[in-house]
Amino acid sequence: MTHLTLQAVTKRYNAAYAVDHVDLSIPDGKLVCFLGPSGCGKTTLLRIIAGLETPTSGSVVFAGKDITSAPANKRDFGMVFQSLALFPHMTVAENIAYPLRLRKMDKAAQSRRIAELLELIQLPHMANRPVTQLSGGQRQRVAIARAIASSPKLLLLDEPLSALDAKLREAMQVEIRLLQQRLGITTIMVTHDQREAMTMADEIVVMEKGRIAQVGKPLDIYRNPVSEFVADFIGLGNILPVTYDSRGGVSLPGGQQIVVANPASMPGATGDIRLLIRPEDIFVKPASSDIGPNRLAGTVTFIRDVGASLEATIDCAGFTLTAATTPRETPGLVLGMPVLAELPAHACKLIAARAAH
Ligand code: ATP
């Protein structure tokens, strides 16, 4: 068993906590993303796991052994950083061979392993090409091949795709994910891109100011964020301040009453509660439709129509909603049009408001 566990891991720089008492267990064979805004401590946590930083307190346990003070080169983990750090004066094969040479693998075994890895990353014909003559995506694949060459027990990726353009980045997300699944290698990836995390991860660890804000499967976090911070960070959302009374009544900023999915789970009536509804859960209906519960009158003030999908901004009395739909579902939608926005009760979630600063 290669299980990785972090116990109360903390890293302080003077008085500032970069990582603040993090407890976490990484499941074997899965891809886990550390996700959060700039400065939340993702990279520091990954570097602590890699052995490139020593925590101020707490421990890192791998396969039942405390490795908190083990040096990076004794951990047997593969790493890919944002910069890739390929050796520019070497060929593709020489780069991939580097960790094998360090381990003094014999020449014939090295050649077999390099051939196998070149097949895996689909660059068998490029063994002798200098890495400076590769495209961004090809370099990316070489960096991954080098990281996994000596069959590490853990693969650590720090924003490995951030230098690529949007299209290549999306393609590489799928490629790395498929490779990781094929090899079954436990992988931790740092990213600040929630779409990337949703595409690739078995599990997402959302971080906020050095702490874990939520851990879970991507869609669980998307559907059931525990806080306004998480709801806001994962995907697009309409987050509205609402008032809530002890009989379960919820009022929107314009005073309209609304029925929600989880009123009972919220604590007593206070002002610091938010209503979350995702854009794709809102139905946009003609203004002539019947008025009913959770149907709000509004006016279309902006339309983003990109062909396959359509996003409409709807101004209601006292607040604005973003609804995601398609040109087929809502033909004839035009700016200035009066509409009814229907917010199905099951899709309306109450969440705790972000703590005031
Ligand atoms: P980004 O996405 O911008 O890389 P991050 O979430 O990876 O951010 P970290 O790089 O882990 O964040 O940094 C967490 C906090 O620790 C930041 O406030 C950062 O300024 C601070 N920090 C990181 N390294 C050091 C250091 N060597 N000395 C002092 N402060 C540091």
Residues whose N, C-alpha, C, O or C-beta is under 5 A from the ligand:
A	BS01	ATP	Y13 A18 P37 S38 G39 C40 G41 K42 T43 T44 L45 H192
